Amino acid sequence: MPARGLLIVLTGPSGTGKGSLREAVLRRRPDLVYCVSATTRPPRPGEVDGVHYFFLDPAEFKAGLEAGRFVEWAEVYGHLYGTPGEPMNALLAAGKDVIVEKDVQGAAVLMERYPEAVFVFTAPPTLAELQRRVTDRGTDSPVAIDRRMALAAKEMQQARRYDYTIINDSLPDAVNELEAVVVAEKCRTWRLYGPAGAAGNGEG
């Protein structure tokens, strides 16, 4: 049986560059597998179904909920988001290292269900810079931007709950830091040999 894979949960407020960071580290680390989430929100320009998200209509999403297909789900800005459990659990059981990109609500649920996972919080250098990024994206109304910023301020207060925080001021630096997290976590002794005191860990 292969050792169980490493689960990396990347989260943070909207607009902190989670998607760009995840895509860049996947290009560097072909051993990482991205598990695509599902959502009821419409695709943004350039997004592809099955690559960036599984874009479902609300009826399809709710049918998945009723069938127990999601290990977590949340409603964010009026849209539903969820993590399909079966493909992710199968990859982890096969020893594959998996990265998922979640909103802060979803990451909180995964903390309860996967305590052995590595949780990485992405933060902006300042809230003013975050507002500039969200505004420049051009996909939200002023009212929606105000709502996102109010939520972001609350989410930033939860950063201490996470294993690591990456301040995404420079994408190349942030990618280096995320890759360093992956390397360090894969070298943890307990991941290689099991918990201290377990049989076959080299003690005695």
CORRATA-V367227 format. One record per residue. N is the residue number from 1. RES is the residue in one small letter. SS is DSSP state (hx for helix, st for strand, lp for the rest). PSI is psi in whole degrees, -180 to 180 (none if undefined). Layout:
n	res	ss	psi
N	RES	SS	PSI
N	RES	SS	PSI
This chain:
n	res	ss	psi
1	m	lp	129
2	p	lp	154
3	a	lp	147
4	r	lp	142
5	g	lp	164
6	l	lp	131
7	l	st	122
8	i	st	122
9	v	st	116
10	l	st	124
11	t	st	179
12	g	st	170
13	p	lp	157
14	s	lp	133
15	g	lp	3
16	t	lp	4
17	g	lp	26
18	k	hx	-45
19	g	hx	-45
20	s	hx	-40
21	l	hx	-44
22	r	hx	-44
23	e	hx	-40
24	a	hx	-41
25	v	hx	-30
26	l	hx	-33
27	r	hx	-32
28	r	hx	-31
29	r	lp	84
30	p	lp	-12
31	d	lp	-14
32	l	st	142
33	v	st	131
34	y	st	125
35	c	lp	118
36	v	lp	134
37	s	lp	168
38	a	st	149
39	t	st	157
40	t	lp	-2
41	r	lp	153
42	p	lp	153
43	p	lp	143
44	r	lp	163
45	p	lp	129
46	g	lp	-12
47	e	lp	143
48	v	lp	133
49	d	st	133
50	g	lp	-10
51	v	lp	-53
52	h	lp	-44
53	y	st	163
54	f	st	111
55	f	st	111
56	l	lp	152
57	d	lp	162
58	p	hx	-36
59	a	hx	-42
60	e	hx	-43
61	f	hx	-47
62	k	hx	-33
63	a	hx	-39
64	g	hx	-39
65	l	hx	-47
66	e	hx	-30
67	a	lp	-2
68	g	lp	30
69	r	lp	-14
70	f	st	134
71	v	st	-18
72	e	st	156
73	w	st	159
74	a	st	157
75	e	st	123
76	v	st	121
77	y	lp	37
78	g	lp	2
79	h	st	153
80	l	st	139
81	y	st	144
82	g	st	160
83	t	st	112
84	p	st	126
85	g	hx	-40
86	e	hx	-50
87	p	hx	-39
88	m	hx	-46
89	n	hx	-35
90	a	hx	-41
91	l	hx	-45
92	l	hx	-42
93	a	hx	-29
94	a	lp	3
95	g	lp	10
96	k	lp	141
97	d	st	129
98	v	st	138
99	i	st	136
100	v	st	151
101	e	st	116
102	k	lp	154
103	d	lp	169
104	v	hx	-36
105	q	hx	-48
106	g	hx	-40
107	a	hx	-36
108	a	hx	-38
109	v	hx	-42
110	l	hx	-29
111	m	hx	-38
112	e	hx	-38
113	r	hx	-26
114	y	lp	69
115	p	lp	-21
116	e	lp	-7
117	a	lp	167
118	v	st	125
119	f	st	121
120	v	st	123
121	f	st	126
122	t	st	133
123	a	st	151
124	p	lp	161
125	p	lp	-36
126	t	lp	161
127	l	hx	-30
128	a	hx	-41
129	e	hx	-38
130	l	hx	-43
131	q	hx	-39
132	r	hx	-43
133	r	hx	-44
134	v	hx	-39
135	t	hx	-45
136	d	hx	-25
137	r	hx	-31
138	g	lp	21
139	t	lp	-3
140	d	lp	148
141	s	lp	163
142	p	hx	-38
143	v	hx	-43
144	a	hx	-37
145	i	hx	-43
146	d	hx	-40
147	r	hx	-41
148	r	hx	-41
149	m	hx	-38
150	a	hx	-42
151	l	hx	-40
152	a	hx	-41
153	a	hx	-39
154	k	hx	-41
155	e	hx	-35
156	m	hx	-29
157	q	lp	-14
158	q	lp	1
159	a	hx	-32
160	r	hx	-15
161	r	hx	-14
162	y	lp	158
163	d	lp	-37
164	y	st	150
165	t	st	129
166	i	st	119
167	i	st	111
168	n	lp	75
169	d	lp	-39
170	s	lp	120
171	l	hx	-45
172	p	hx	-41
173	d	hx	-41
174	a	hx	-39
175	v	hx	-43
176	n	hx	-42
177	e	hx	-41
178	l	hx	-40
179	e	hx	-37
180	a	hx	-38
181	v	hx	-46
182	v	hx	-48
183	v	hx	-46
184	a	hx	-44
185	e	hx	-35
186	k	hx	-19
187	c	lp	-1
188	r	lp	133
189	t	hx	-43
190	w	hx	-26
191	r	hx	-31
192	l	hx	-40
193	y	hx	-5
194	g	lp	170
195	p	lp	154
196	a	lp	134
197	g	lp	-8
198	a	lp	152
199	a	lp	139
200	g	lp	17
201	n	lp	10
202	g	lp	3
203	e	lp	156
204	g	lp	none
